């Protein structure tokens, strides 16, 4: 698992390679990732938007932005957690992702919360490297 902490808001990411959805013969590699956001601060926040920076094994970069996550803009009070899962396809057997969430506090303050960089590695890549 990968962790980042920004202003007492923790983001934990756990990626999973989806072999059943991947087709290496067709250069299609798919991962899911589970994210848990924990508000350990004393202020309620709402997740307004997301930014992802995705890099494949060849250095090809894809940037993704949009409102909320999985169609939601959750509000997390102090002590609350929010969990969701999503996915990422690549044309290469490995890559990495990182990004940030834009949060808005109840007082109107807007700030970014880091999403930790995490590795996307397929089992086939591990056999190739060993």
C-alpha positions as CSV (number, residue, x, y, z in Angstrom):
1,X,0.0,0.0,0.0
2,X,1.0,3.6,-0.7
3,X,0.3,6.5,1.6
4,X,0.4,10.3,1.6
5,X,-0.6,12.8,4.3
6,X,-1.6,16.4,3.5
7,X,-3.0,18.7,6.2
8,X,-4.1,15.7,8.3
9,X,-5.9,14.1,5.4
10,X,-4.5,10.7,4.6
11,X,-4.8,9.0,1.2
12,X,-4.0,5.2,1.0
13,X,-3.8,3.4,-2.4
14,X,-3.7,-0.3,-3.0
15,X,-3.3,-1.3,-6.7
16,X,-4.3,-4.7,-8.1
17,X,-3.4,-6.2,-11.5
18,X,-6.5,-7.5,-13.3
19,X,-5.2,-10.5,-15.2
20,X,-8.7,-11.5,-16.4
21,X,-9.2,-8.1,-18.1
22,X,-5.7,-7.9,-19.5
23,X,-4.5,-9.2,-22.8
24,X,-0.7,-9.0,-23.1
25,X,-0.9,-10.4,-26.7
26,X,-2.9,-7.3,-27.6
27,X,-0.8,-4.9,-25.4
28,X,-3.6,-4.4,-22.9
29,X,-2.8,-4.4,-19.2
30,X,-5.5,-3.4,-16.7
31,X,-5.2,-2.5,-13.0
32,X,-7.8,-1.6,-10.4
33,X,-6.9,0.5,-7.3
34,X,-8.7,0.9,-4.0
35,X,-8.4,4.3,-2.3
36,X,-9.2,5.2,1.3
37,X,-9.3,8.8,2.2
38,X,-9.3,9.6,5.9
39,X,-10.0,13.0,7.3
40,X,-7.9,13.2,10.5
41,X,-8.2,17.0,10.7
42,X,-10.6,19.0,12.7
43,X,-12.4,20.5,9.7
44,X,-15.0,19.0,7.3
45,X,-13.9,18.9,3.7
46,X,-15.5,18.1,0.4
47,X,-13.7,16.4,-2.5
48,X,-14.3,18.7,-5.4
49,X,-12.1,17.3,-8.2
50,X,-9.3,15.0,-9.1
51,X,-6.1,15.1,-11.1
52,X,-4.2,12.0,-12.3
53,X,-0.7,11.9,-13.9
54,X,-0.3,8.4,-15.5
55,X,2.9,7.3,-17.1
56,X,3.4,4.0,-18.9
57,X,6.6,2.0,-19.2
58,X,7.6,3.9,-22.4
59,X,7.2,7.4,-20.8
60,X,3.9,8.1,-22.4
61,X,2.0,10.5,-20.1
62,X,-1.8,10.7,-19.8
63,X,-3.3,13.4,-17.5
64,X,-6.9,13.0,-16.3
65,X,-9.0,15.7,-14.5
66,X,-12.6,15.8,-13.6
67,X,-15.1,16.5,-10.9
68,X,-15.1,14.3,-7.8
69,X,-14.4,10.6,-7.9
70,X,-16.6,7.8,-9.4
71,X,-19.4,10.3,-9.9
72,X,-19.4,11.6,-6.3
73,X,-18.1,14.6,-4.4
74,X,-18.0,13.2,-0.9
75,X,-18.0,15.3,2.2
76,X,-15.8,14.0,5.0
77,X,-16.3,15.3,8.5
78,X,-13.5,15.1,11.1
79,X,-12.8,11.4,11.6
80,X,-14.7,10.3,8.5
81,X,-13.3,8.0,5.8
82,X,-14.3,7.5,2.2
83,X,-13.4,4.5,0.1
84,X,-13.7,3.9,-3.6
85,X,-12.3,1.7,-6.4
86,X,-11.4,2.6,-10.0
87,X,-9.2,1.3,-12.7
88,X,-6.5,2.1,-15.3
89,X,-5.6,0.4,-18.6
90,X,-2.2,0.7,-20.1
91,X,-0.6,-0.4,-23.3
92,X,2.6,-1.5,-21.5
93,X,3.1,-4.1,-18.7
94,X,4.1,-1.4,-16.1
95,X,3.6,2.2,-15.3
96,X,2.9,4.6,-12.4
97,X,0.3,7.0,-11.2
98,X,0.1,10.0,-8.9
99,X,-2.0,13.0,-8.5
100,X,-4.1,15.1,-6.1
101,X,-7.6,15.9,-5.0
102,X,-8.9,19.4,-4.8
103,X,-10.7,19.8,-1.4
104,X,-12.9,22.5,-0.2
105,X,-13.2,23.1,3.6
106,X,-16.5,24.2,5.1
107,X,-15.1,27.7,5.5
108,X,-14.6,27.9,1.7
109,X,-10.8,27.4,1.7
110,X,-9.7,25.3,-1.3
111,X,-6.5,23.2,-1.2
112,X,-4.9,20.2,-2.8
113,X,-4.4,16.8,-1.1
114,X,-1.6,14.5,-2.5
115,X,-2.4,11.1,-3.9
116,X,0.8,9.1,-3.4
117,X,2.8,7.8,-6.5
118,X,2.1,4.1,-6.9
119,X,3.5,1.5,-9.2
120,X,1.5,-0.5,-11.7
121,X,3.4,-3.8,-12.4
122,X,2.0,-6.9,-14.1
123,X,3.1,-10.4,-13.1
124,X,4.5,-10.9,-16.6
125,X,6.9,-8.0,-16.1
126,X,8.2,-9.5,-12.9
127,X,9.0,-12.8,-14.6
128,X,10.8,-10.8,-17.4
129,X,12.9,-8.8,-14.9
130,X,14.0,-11.8,-12.9
